[in-house]
């Protein structure tokens, strides 16, 4: 039995899974939320406990890791995390190779998820695809000619920081009106919260913020992107406004990427893509309007769901095992 260990260091969650090579079913799987105020040390300790819980008395042939932030895939060095402190220049590959004595491969979550969807999910039988994850942040990963493409410095695919509204709100990266600033879950929640705080009088009707307020018991600090999506589905006009702006931003980004690189498929994963048919309709419509009419492409949901980074970890780890 040849085992592969897959790890996912997300912005808000940590997950680990063990699989037998050739199987499409996890042998063992564990997931934990990253605690509030966590840093790199906290996350590493939690992940270590997950690993030992999964491995028990076994040893994997290789480890594949998805990390939610910029990574130098050639060295396995994590450059930083935009959501968890203390990850600056952490040699994650070297740390785990030393501890477990097996080959380790590390890449950012979007690149890894792209590989997972290409090998096991919605990208099977396609030579070119662009995977986009829309959750805590917005990132992208390329498969070109059947292979991962990371760019000269490993930073290809950053669709989240394509500017779609130069006069828009300031993003974490310092620029205004990035796709991520308008379309990621936490920013959608922030946008809804700011409107409700600034315009309490106008936003008084049942269909204009009241459903959102009800979902959080009027405690606006509890708003999340998922709750914005739920409120929009229930008919809250304010939530629909925020959701449509997010879908519009994502659609503009996709249309521009289609013009530039012309992939066969865009595969969308992450929590915000569960926002309902209205979200998907706006994304597809705006992307089609933004792209040249001669450019043909599809926009489809990821098949692997939240497990795309883990299956990508399996895919990248498989490449290091001889005779596979």
C-alpha positions in Angstrom: 0.0 0.0 0.0 1.5 3.3 -1.1 0.1 6.2 0.9 0.1 9.9 0.2 -0.5 12.6 2.8 -2.2 15.8 1.7 -2.3 19.0 3.8 -4.2 22.2 3.4 -3.2 25.3 5.3 -6.1 27.6 4.5 -6.8 31.2 5.7 -9.3 30.0 8.3 -9.1 26.2 8.3 -6.5 23.4 8.5 -7.2 20.0 6.8 -5.2 16.8 6.4 -6.1 13.6 4.5 -4.5 10.3 3.8 -5.1 8.3 0.6 -3.9 5.2 -1.0 -2.4 5.8 -4.4 -5.0 5.1 -7.1 -7.9 5.5 -4.7 -10.5 8.2 -4.9 -11.6 7.8 -1.3 -9.9 9.2 1.7 -8.5 6.6 4.0 -8.6 9.1 6.9 -9.5 12.8 7.0 -9.3 15.5 9.6 -10.2 19.2 9.6 -10.0 22.0 12.2 -10.7 25.7 12.2 -7.7 27.9 12.7 -8.3 29.7 16.1 -8.8 33.5 16.2 -5.5 35.2 16.5 -3.5 32.2 15.3 0.0 32.5 14.0 2.3 30.3 12.0 3.4 28.4 15.2 -0.2 27.7 16.2 -1.1 26.5 12.8 2.0 24.3 12.5 1.2 22.7 15.9 -2.4 22.0 15.0 -1.4 20.5 11.6 1.3 18.4 13.3 -1.4 16.9 15.6 -3.6 16.2 12.6 -0.8 14.5 10.8 0.1 12.2 13.7 -3.6 11.4 14.2 -3.9 10.4 10.6 -0.7 8.4 10.2 -0.9 6.4 13.4 1.7 3.6 12.7 2.0 4.2 8.9 4.4 6.3 6.8 3.5 8.1 3.6 5.5 7.8 0.4 5.2 11.6 -0.1 3.5 14.7 1.2 1.7 17.3 -0.9 0.8 20.7 0.7 -1.5 23.4 -0.3 -0.8 26.8 1.3 -3.1 29.8 1.4 -0.5 32.5 0.4 2.5 33.1 -1.9 4.9 30.2 -2.0 8.2 29.6 -3.9 7.3 26.1 -5.2 10.9 25.4 -6.4 12.2 25.6 -2.8 9.0 25.0 -0.8 9.5 28.3 1.0 6.3 30.0 2.2 6.8 33.7 1.5 3.9 35.0 3.7 0.2 34.6 4.5 -2.1 37.5 4.1 -4.4 36.1 6.8 -2.2 34.5 9.4 0.8 36.2 11.1 4.3 34.8 11.3 4.5 32.9 8.0 7.2 35.2 6.5 9.9 33.0 4.8 9.1 29.8 6.6 10.8 26.8 4.9 7.8 24.5 5.1 9.1 21.8 2.7 12.4 21.5 4.6 10.7 21.4 8.0 8.4 18.5 7.1 11.0 16.6 5.1 13.3 16.7 8.2 10.5 15.6 10.5 9.0 12.8 8.4 11.9 11.8 6.1 9.8 11.7 2.9 9.6 14.0 -0.2 7.5 17.1 0.4 6.0 19.4 -2.3 4.4 22.8 -1.4 2.6 25.3 -3.6 -0.1 28.0 -3.1 -3.7 26.9 -2.8 -4.9 28.0 -6.1 -2.1 26.3 -8.1 -2.6 23.1 -6.1 -6.4 23.2 -6.5 -6.0 23.8 -10.2 -3.9 20.6 -10.4 -6.5 18.7 -8.3 -9.4 19.8 -10.6 -7.3 19.0 -13.7 -6.3 15.5 -12.5 -9.4 14.5 -10.6 -12.3 17.0 -11.2 -13.8 19.5 -13.6 -10.6 19.9 -15.7 -10.2 16.2 -16.7 -9.5 15.9 -20.4 -8.8 19.6 -20.8 -5.4 20.9 -21.9 -5.9 24.5 -20.6 -7.8 25.7 -17.6 -7.8 28.5 -15.1 -8.9 27.6 -11.6 -10.2 30.4 -9.4 -10.8 30.1 -5.7 -13.3 32.6 -4.2 -13.3 32.4 -0.4 -11.2 34.2 2.3 -9.4 35.7 -0.7 -9.5 35.3 -4.5 -6.7 33.5 -6.2 -6.0 31.6 -9.4 -4.0 28.7 -10.8 -3.1 27.8 -14.3 -2.9 24.5 -16.2 -1.4 25.1 -19.7 -0.7 22.3 -22.1 -1.7 19.9 -19.4 1.0 21.2 -16.9 0.9 23.7 -14.0 2.2 27.1 -15.0 3.4 29.3 -12.2 5.1 32.2 -14.1 8.7 33.4 -13.8 8.6 34.0 -10.1 5.7 31.7 -9.1 3.2 34.5 -9.0 1.0 33.7 -12.0 -2.7 33.6 -11.6 -3.3 36.4 -9.2 -6.7 37.3 -10.6 -7.8 38.6 -7.1 -5.5 41.6 -7.7 -6.7 42.6 -11.1 -8.1 46.1 -10.7 -11.7 46.3 -12.0 -12.8 49.5 -10.3 -9.9 52.0 -10.0 -12.1 54.3 -7.9 -13.3 51.4 -5.7 -12.4 50.6 -2.0 -8.9 49.9 -0.9 -7.8 46.3 -0.9 -5.5 44.6 1.6 -2.7 44.8 -1.1 -3.0 48.6 -1.1 -4.6 49.0 -4.5 -8.2 50.1 -5.1 -11.0 48.1 -6.6 -9.3 44.7 -6.9 -11.5 41.6 -7.7 -10.7 40.3 -4.2 -11.7 43.5 -2.5 -15.2 43.2 -4.1 -15.7 39.4 -4.4 -14.1 37.6 -1.4 -16.3 36.5 1.4 -14.9 38.7 4.2 -15.0 41.8 2.0 -18.5 41.1 0.9 -19.5 41.0 4.6 -17.6 44.2 5.2 -19.3 45.9 2.3 -22.7 45.0 3.5 -21.8 46.0 7.1 -20.6 49.4 6.0 -23.7 50.1 4.0 -25.9 49.2 7.0 -23.9 51.3 9.4 -23.8 54.4 7.1 -27.4 54.3 6.0 -29.6 53.0 8.8 -32.5 55.2 7.8 -32.7 54.3 4.1 -32.0 50.7 4.9 -35.1 50.1 6.9 -37.3 48.0 4.8 -37.8 44.2 5.0 -36.2 43.7 1.6 -33.4 46.2 2.1 -31.1 44.9 4.9 -33.7 43.6 7.3 -33.1 39.9 6.5 -29.4 40.4 6.9 -29.9 42.1 10.3 -32.2 39.3 11.4 -29.7 36.6 10.5 -27.1 38.2 12.9 -29.6 39.4 15.5 -28.6 43.0 14.6 -25.0 42.3 15.6 -23.3 43.4 12.3 -19.9 42.1 13.4 -21.2 38.6 12.9 -21.8 39.1 9.2 -20.1 36.7 6.8 -20.0 36.3 3.0 -22.1 33.1 3.4 -24.8 35.0 5.3 -24.8 37.7 2.6 -25.5 34.9 0.1 -28.2 33.4 2.2 -29.9 36.8 2.7 -29.7 37.5 -1.1 -31.4 34.1 -1.8 -34.1 35.0 0.7 -34.8 38.3 -1.2 -32.8 40.9 0.8 -32.2 43.7 -1.8 -29.1 45.0 0.0 -27.5 41.6 0.1 -28.4 41.1 -3.6 -26.7 44.4 -4.4 -23.5 43.4 -2.6 -23.6 39.9 -4.2 -24.1 41.3 -7.7 -21.2 43.7 -7.3 -19.0 40.7 -6.3 -20.2 38.7 -9.3 -19.7 41.7 -11.6 -16.1 42.1 -10.4 -15.4 38.4 -10.8 -17.0 38.4 -14.3 -14.9 41.4 -15.4 -11.7 39.7 -14.2 -12.6 36.4 -16.0 -13.4 38.2 -19.2 -10.1 40.0 -19.2 -8.2 36.8 -18.5 -10.1 35.1 -21.4 -8.9 37.9 -23.7 -5.3 37.6 -22.5 -4.8 33.8 -22.3 -7.8 32.1 -24.0 -8.1 29.0 -21.8 -10.7 26.4 -22.6 -12.3 26.4 -19.1 -12.6 28.5 -16.0 -13.2 26.3 -13.0 -14.6 28.2 -9.9 -14.2 26.9 -6.4 -14.4 28.2 -2.8 -17.3 29.2 -0.5 -18.6 32.2 -2.4 -19.3 30.2 -5.5 -22.1 28.4 -3.5 -23.9 31.7 -3.6 -26.7 30.5 -5.9 -27.8 30.7 -9.6 -28.2 34.5 -9.6 -24.5 34.8 -8.7 -23.4 32.4 -11.5 -25.7 34.1 -14.0 -24.1 37.5 -13.4 -20.6 36.1 -13.5 -21.2 34.4 -16.8 -23.0 37.3 -18.4 -20.4 39.9 -17.4 -17.5 37.7 -18.4 -19.1 37.1 -21.8 -19.7 40.9 -22.2 -16.1 41.7 -21.2 -14.4 39.1 -23.4 -14.2 39.5 -27.2 -17.1 37.7 -29.0 -14.6 35.5 -30.9 -13.2 34.0 -27.7 -14.9 30.7 -26.7 -14.7 29.5 -23.0 -16.8 27.9 -20.3 -17.3 28.8 -16.7 -18.1 25.8 -14.5 -18.1 25.0 -10.8 -15.3 23.0 -9.3 -16.2 19.3 -8.8 -14.0 18.6 -5.8 -15.4 21.4 -3.6 -13.5 22.2 -0.4 -11.3 19.2 -1.0 -9.7 20.6 -4.2 -6.5 21.7 -2.4 -6.2 18.3 -0.8 -6.7 16.4 -4.1 -4.2 18.8 -5.6 -1.8 17.9 -2.8 -2.3 14.2 -3.8 -1.6 15.1 -7.5 1.6 17.1 -6.7 2.9 14.5 -4.3 2.3 11.7 -6.8 4.7 13.3 -9.2 7.6 12.7 -6.8 6.9 9.0 -6.3 8.9 6.8 -8.8 7.1 4.4 -11.1 3.7 6.0 -10.7 
